[in-house]
Each structure stands twice: as structure tokens, then as C-alpha cells.
Amino acid sequence: MGFMNHHDHQTASHEGIKTVGVVDKLCDFSSNSDLCICIVTWNMNGQVSYEDLAELVGSSRKFDLLVVGLQEVPRDNILQLLQAALAETHIVLGKAIMQSLQLYVFGPKNSGSLVKELQVDKHSVGGFGGLIRRKKGAVAIRINYKGIRMEFISCHLSAHASKVEERNWQCKHISHSLFSKNWNPYAKPTHITVWLGDLNYRIQGIDTHPARYLIQKDHHRMLTRKDQLLQEAERGRIFNGYCEGRLTFKPTYKYDVGSSKYDTSYKVRVPAWTDRILFKIEDVEKINATLRSYESMDGIYSSDHKPVKAHLCLKLEKLLPL
């Protein structure tokens, strides 16, 4: 999974997170890719509307699989709402639910026969999933689709800027715990692993008003050097060898609900890229991955987080056995 032991991160070699650029916005199924995946993560802040979910999945669906990871999900039947929004094109292939932490994989209608394997797992690291709806941990789905073995991990990690080490530990603990109970040493490894969710890493080393000034002036890319997730990966502590799109969009947290204004409460939190999508190709000789888009969805206002969406296309370099 690309994670390193806590005690050897200073001596072992590491790559950190590789920042990859977006190639273009379009995907030609016939020639450019064998499988296109739309990946969405959103902390819902306990609120939901059908209109927001419909916008989340979009109407122009230039993808095969849709992966939706949700945090702080309200008690409403979210799957039913998502199915209604996707009824014309996609069906649910798999789901993993741990109270307010939920993950769904949708595929085209009549694509069930293309699924050769499906496993789900979950792992809690604390939080409150009942009335408060803030369960911390991860839910995961392993799926073999068209002969491509994929693992999707949707997580919600501990909050607050000071909890960097705790988040690092949670990442590694989740990675080592998922699917470990029925581990099969003879099973073929996944071709691609995708982490998505509210990882809760913050921007540190700058006060909120200078940070907001840079964002207002469209210079928010300068804040990436102060991003805890990229810093910790660079130190070899987490997500070794993973890829992420360039953070060209504004920090996705914390907004005043119902607006595009950053936190005006007495805490006036420093904006942060808490919501992320990372991926790792386990064998680059077999699969080529192209990131077509990586963006926030700023037109959704019902939460204090903005959703983040990535469009990832895979090309088989060699014929893969089913």
C-alpha cells in the first residue's frame, strides 16, 4: 500500500506524493482508455438535498465507473437518492458503510457480468457515528472489473491542525488493517489503489488572514508548500509512491454553510485542502493512468466542505488475466 513503518521513515528511501498534471478534460473511450473512473469525495456535514447529489454525479457521464465516498452522512437513505439520480445510466455494483462513513461504486447498466470479484471491509479509528454523525476510520471496496483489480478506500481522519501524527498513524493503521482478516498470500495484488476522503490535513505555518488574502488574489497555489499532507509524504511518513493532481482549486474547507465565504465564526479557521483523492499504480508496466481532471465543486453550498472530483482513465499496457 506504499506506507512505511513508523521507525524506519528516516532511513528508508521514499518518493513522497508525485504531483501529476491534468492531460485534458475529455476521454475517448474507443482509443484513449480501457476504463474511465469518476471519483468523488464529499464531507456532507450532516446535510443533504437531492439537487446537490444530482449535481455531484453530473448529467454528462463520460465514465465507466463512478466511485462516491461520503463523510458525515445524514440518516437519510443516501443510496436511494444516488440511485434515483443515476437511474438512466448506472447501477450500484458495491457499497461499504460504517454509520456516517459511506462508499459506493456504480457501473453502467448491464455491467454486472464484468465484475469478477467484490470484497468490502471497514475499520474504525474512533469518532462518533450516531447522533453526531462524525465516525472516523475508513470503508473500502475491492473490485475486479474488466480484469482490472482495484481497491478504493474512503476515509475520515482526525480533525485539527495539531493532530498530524495522529492522522499519520491512522493512515498506516487503516492500510495495514483493511482486508487483513481474510488475507490470502496467493491472491493477486491490486493494479491500482485509490484513497479518497476527508483526510483532514491542514495548512500550517501561516495565519488565516494572510492565507485568505492569497486565495482571494488567486495565489492559493503558494499555500501548497504549507500543506501538511504533502509535507508528511515528502518526509516519507505516509502515501509513499502515490500520485495526486495539482492543487489548482481553492482549499475546500471550512466554508460558511450556504455560501462561498470561508469560516466567519469566532474560530476563523485557516482554509485547508482537507478533501483529497490519491492513487497509486502498483505495476506501471501493466497499466497506464491518465488524470483527466482534478477539481472542487464550488457550486454546492449545503456543507462546510466543497466536494472534490477526479476523472481517472486507465489503459492496459498488457492483456490482464481475469
C-alpha positions as CSV (number, residue, x, y, z in Angstrom):
1,M,0.0,0.0,0.0
2,G,3.0,2.2,0.0
3,F,3.0,3.1,3.7
4,M,6.2,2.9,5.8
5,N,6.8,1.7,9.3
6,H,6.9,4.5,11.9
7,H,10.5,3.6,12.9
8,D,12.2,3.4,9.5
9,H,10.9,6.5,7.7
10,Q,14.2,8.4,8.3
11,T,16.4,5.7,6.7
12,A,14.3,4.1,4.0
13,S,14.1,5.7,0.6
14,H,10.8,7.4,-0.3
15,E,9.2,9.2,-3.2
16,G,6.5,11.2,-1.4
17,I,3.4,12.1,-3.3
18,K,4.0,12.7,-7.0
19,T,2.1,15.7,-8.4
20,V,0.7,14.9,-11.8
21,G,-0.8,17.3,-14.3
22,V,-4.2,17.0,-15.9
23,V,-3.9,15.9,-19.6
24,D,-7.3,17.2,-20.8
25,K,-11.0,17.3,-20.0
26,L,-12.2,14.7,-22.5
27,C,-11.9,11.0,-22.7
28,D,-12.3,9.0,-25.9
29,F,-13.3,5.5,-24.8
30,S,-12.6,3.9,-28.1
31,S,-8.9,4.8,-28.4
32,N,-7.5,6.5,-25.3
33,S,-8.5,4.3,-22.5
34,D,-10.0,0.9,-21.4
35,L,-11.6,2.1,-18.2
36,C,-12.6,5.6,-17.1
37,I,-13.4,6.2,-13.4
38,C,-15.0,9.3,-11.9
39,I,-14.1,9.6,-8.2
40,V,-15.9,12.0,-5.9
41,T,-15.4,12.7,-2.2
42,W,-17.6,14.9,0.0
43,N,-18.0,15.6,3.6
44,M,-21.7,16.3,3.8
45,N,-21.8,17.9,7.3
46,G,-24.9,16.0,8.1
47,Q,-27.0,17.8,5.4
48,V,-28.4,16.5,2.1
49,S,-30.6,17.5,-0.8
50,Y,-31.4,15.6,-3.9
51,E,-30.4,18.6,-6.0
52,D,-26.9,18.5,-4.6
53,L,-26.5,14.8,-5.1
54,A,-27.7,15.1,-8.7
55,E,-25.1,17.8,-9.3
56,L,-22.5,15.7,-7.6
57,V,-22.9,12.8,-10.1
58,G,-23.5,15.2,-13.0
59,S,-25.6,14.7,-16.2
60,S,-22.8,14.3,-18.7
61,R,-21.4,11.0,-17.6
62,K,-18.2,10.3,-19.6
63,F,-17.1,7.5,-17.4
64,D,-17.5,3.8,-16.8
65,L,-17.3,3.6,-13.0
66,L,-18.4,6.2,-10.5
67,V,-16.9,6.0,-7.1
68,V,-18.6,8.1,-4.4
69,G,-17.0,8.5,-0.9
70,L,-19.1,10.4,1.7
71,Q,-18.3,11.5,5.2
72,E,-20.7,12.9,7.9
73,V,-23.6,11.4,6.0
74,P,-27.1,12.2,7.5
75,R,-29.5,9.4,8.3
76,D,-31.4,9.8,5.1
77,N,-31.2,6.9,2.6
78,I,-28.3,8.4,0.5
79,L,-28.0,5.3,-1.7
80,Q,-31.7,5.6,-2.7
81,L,-31.1,9.3,-3.7
82,L,-28.0,8.5,-5.6
83,Q,-29.7,5.6,-7.5
84,A,-32.5,8.0,-8.4
85,A,-30.0,10.5,-9.8
86,L,-28.2,7.8,-11.8
87,A,-31.2,5.7,-12.8
88,E,-30.9,6.3,-16.5
89,T,-27.2,5.2,-16.9
90,H,-25.7,3.5,-13.9
91,I,-26.4,0.8,-11.2
92,V,-24.8,0.2,-7.9
93,L,-22.1,-2.5,-8.0
94,G,-20.8,-2.3,-4.4
95,K,-21.2,-0.5,-1.2
96,A,-19.3,-0.2,2.1
97,I,-21.0,1.5,5.0
98,M,-19.9,2.3,8.6
99,Q,-22.5,4.6,10.0
100,S,-21.8,8.2,8.7
101,L,-18.8,7.0,6.6
102,Q,-20.0,5.5,3.2
103,L,-18.6,4.4,-0.1
104,Y,-20.4,3.4,-3.3
105,V,-19.2,2.1,-6.7
106,F,-21.6,2.4,-9.6
107,G,-21.2,0.9,-13.1
108,P,-23.1,1.1,-16.4
109,K,-26.4,-0.7,-16.7
110,N,-25.9,-4.4,-17.5
111,S,-22.3,-4.2,-16.4
112,G,-22.8,-6.7,-13.5
113,S,-21.2,-9.5,-15.6
114,L,-18.0,-7.5,-15.8
115,V,-17.5,-7.8,-12.0
116,K,-15.4,-10.9,-11.3
117,E,-14.7,-10.2,-7.6
118,L,-16.1,-7.9,-5.0
119,Q,-15.0,-7.5,-1.3
120,V,-15.8,-4.9,1.3
121,D,-14.3,-4.0,4.6
122,K,-14.3,-1.3,7.2
123,H,-12.0,-0.1,10.1
124,S,-12.9,2.3,12.8
125,V,-10.3,4.6,14.5
126,G,-12.8,6.4,16.7
127,G,-15.2,9.3,16.4
128,F,-19.0,9.3,16.9
129,G,-21.2,7.8,14.2
130,G,-24.5,8.0,16.0
131,L,-26.3,11.3,16.5
132,I,-23.2,13.3,15.8
133,R,-22.5,11.5,12.6
134,R,-18.8,12.0,12.7
135,K,-17.4,8.5,12.5
136,K,-13.6,8.3,12.0
137,G,-11.9,5.5,10.1
138,A,-12.3,4.0,6.6
139,V,-14.5,1.9,4.4
140,A,-13.1,0.0,1.4
141,I,-14.2,-1.8,-1.7
142,R,-12.0,-4.2,-3.7
143,I,-13.4,-4.9,-7.2
144,N,-12.2,-6.8,-10.3
145,Y,-13.8,-5.0,-13.2
146,K,-12.9,-5.9,-16.8
147,G,-9.9,-7.8,-15.4
148,I,-8.6,-4.7,-13.6
149,R,-8.2,-5.2,-9.8
150,M,-8.9,-2.0,-7.9
151,E,-9.1,-1.0,-4.3
152,F,-11.0,2.1,-3.2
153,I,-10.5,3.4,0.4
154,S,-12.7,6.2,1.6
155,C,-11.6,7.7,5.0
156,H,-12.4,10.3,7.5
157,L,-9.4,11.1,9.8
158,S,-9.0,13.1,13.0
159,A,-9.6,16.9,12.8
160,H,-7.5,19.8,14.0
161,A,-4.1,21.1,12.7
162,S,-2.2,19.8,15.7
163,K,-3.2,16.1,15.1
164,V,-0.7,15.5,12.3
165,E,0.9,12.4,14.0
166,E,-2.5,11.0,14.8
167,R,-3.6,11.2,11.2
168,N,-0.3,9.7,10.1
169,W,-0.9,6.8,12.5
170,Q,-4.5,6.4,11.3
171,C,-3.4,6.2,7.7
172,K,-0.9,3.4,8.4
173,H,-3.2,1.6,10.8
174,I,-6.1,1.6,8.3
175,S,-3.8,0.5,5.5
176,H,-2.5,-2.5,7.5
177,S,-5.9,-3.5,8.9
178,L,-8.2,-3.4,5.8
179,F,-8.8,-6.9,4.3
180,S,-6.2,-8.4,6.8
181,K,-8.7,-10.8,8.4
182,N,-9.1,-12.9,5.3
183,W,-5.7,-12.2,3.8
184,N,-4.7,-14.7,1.1
185,P,-1.0,-14.8,0.4
186,Y,-1.7,-16.3,-3.0
187,A,-4.2,-13.7,-4.1
188,K,-3.1,-11.4,-6.9
189,P,-2.4,-7.8,-5.8
190,T,-4.4,-4.9,-6.9
191,H,-3.4,-3.0,-10.0
192,I,-4.5,0.4,-8.6
193,T,-5.3,1.7,-5.1
194,V,-7.3,4.9,-4.6
195,W,-7.6,6.8,-1.3
196,L,-10.3,9.4,-1.1
197,G,-12.0,11.3,1.7
198,D,-11.7,14.0,4.4
199,L,-8.1,13.3,5.3
200,N,-8.2,16.5,7.5
201,Y,-4.6,17.5,6.9
202,R,-4.4,21.3,7.2
203,I,-2.3,24.3,6.1
204,Q,0.2,25.3,8.8
205,G,2.8,28.0,9.3
206,I,0.5,30.8,8.1
207,D,-2.3,32.7,9.8
208,T,-5.8,32.7,8.4
209,H,-5.9,36.3,7.1
210,P,-2.6,36.1,5.0
211,A,-3.9,32.7,3.7
212,R,-7.2,34.1,2.7
213,Y,-5.5,37.1,1.0
214,L,-3.5,34.7,-1.2
215,I,-6.7,32.8,-2.0
216,Q,-8.6,36.0,-2.8
217,K,-5.8,37.1,-5.1
218,D,-5.8,33.6,-6.8
219,H,-2.4,32.8,-5.5
220,H,-3.5,29.8,-3.4
221,R,-1.0,27.5,-5.1
222,M,1.6,29.2,-3.0
223,L,-0.1,27.6,0.0
224,T,0.7,24.0,-1.2
225,R,4.2,24.2,0.3
226,K,2.5,24.6,3.7
227,D,0.1,21.6,3.2
228,Q,0.6,19.0,5.9
229,L,-0.3,16.1,3.7
230,L,2.4,16.9,1.1
231,Q,4.9,17.7,3.9
232,E,4.3,14.4,5.7
233,A,4.5,12.4,2.4
234,E,7.7,14.2,1.5
235,R,9.2,13.1,4.8
236,G,8.4,9.5,3.9
237,R,5.8,9.0,6.6
238,I,2.6,8.4,4.5
239,F,1.4,7.7,1.0
240,N,4.8,6.7,-0.4
241,G,4.7,6.5,-4.2
242,Y,1.1,7.8,-4.5
243,C,0.0,10.4,-7.1
244,E,-2.2,13.4,-6.8
245,G,-3.4,16.0,-9.2
246,R,-2.0,19.5,-8.9
247,L,-4.0,21.6,-6.3
248,T,-5.2,24.3,-8.7
249,F,-8.5,24.6,-6.9
250,K,-9.1,26.7,-3.8
251,P,-9.0,25.0,-0.3
252,T,-12.2,23.1,0.2
253,Y,-12.7,23.8,4.0
254,K,-14.1,25.5,6.0
255,Y,-16.9,27.4,4.4
256,D,-20.0,29.0,6.0
257,V,-22.8,26.7,5.1
258,G,-24.9,28.1,2.2
259,S,-22.2,30.3,0.9
260,S,-18.8,30.6,-0.7
261,K,-17.3,32.5,2.2
262,Y,-14.7,31.0,4.4
263,D,-15.4,30.5,8.1
264,T,-16.6,33.7,9.8
265,S,-17.2,32.1,13.2
266,Y,-15.1,33.1,16.2
267,K,-12.6,30.4,15.2
268,V,-11.9,31.9,11.7
269,R,-10.1,28.7,10.7
270,V,-7.3,28.7,8.2
271,P,-8.7,27.3,4.9
272,A,-7.3,23.9,4.0
273,W,-7.3,21.2,1.4
274,T,-8.8,18.6,3.8
275,D,-10.6,16.7,1.0
276,R,-8.3,14.7,-1.3
277,I,-8.0,12.0,-3.9
278,L,-4.8,10.0,-4.2
279,F,-4.0,7.0,-6.4
280,K,-1.1,4.5,-6.8
281,I,-0.5,2.2,-9.8
282,E,1.1,-0.9,-8.4
283,D,2.6,-2.1,-11.7
284,V,3.3,0.7,-14.2
285,E,4.3,-1.8,-16.9
286,K,0.8,-3.2,-17.0
287,I,-1.4,-0.1,-16.5
288,N,-1.0,3.5,-17.6
289,A,-3.1,6.0,-15.6
290,T,-4.1,9.4,-17.0
291,L,-5.7,12.1,-14.8
292,R,-8.2,13.9,-16.9
293,S,-9.4,16.3,-14.2
294,Y,-9.0,17.2,-10.5
295,E,-11.2,19.9,-9.2
296,S,-13.5,21.1,-6.5
297,M,-17.3,21.5,-7.0
298,D,-17.8,25.1,-5.7
299,G,-21.4,25.3,-6.8
300,I,-22.6,23.0,-3.9
301,Y,-23.3,25.0,-0.8
302,S,-25.1,22.8,1.7
303,S,-21.9,21.7,3.6
304,D,-18.9,23.5,5.2
305,H,-16.8,21.4,2.7
306,K,-16.8,21.5,-1.1
307,P,-16.8,18.2,-2.9
308,V,-13.7,17.1,-4.8
309,K,-13.9,15.2,-8.1
310,A,-11.2,13.4,-10.2
311,H,-11.5,11.7,-13.6
312,L,-9.0,8.9,-14.0
313,C,-8.6,6.9,-17.2
314,L,-6.7,3.6,-17.3
315,K,-5.1,2.0,-20.3
316,L,-3.9,-1.6,-20.3
317,E,-0.4,-1.9,-21.5
318,K,-0.6,-5.7,-21.5
319,L,-3.6,-8.1,-21.6
320,L,-4.6,-8.8,-18.0
321,P,-6.0,-12.1,-16.9
322,L,-9.4,-12.1,-15.4
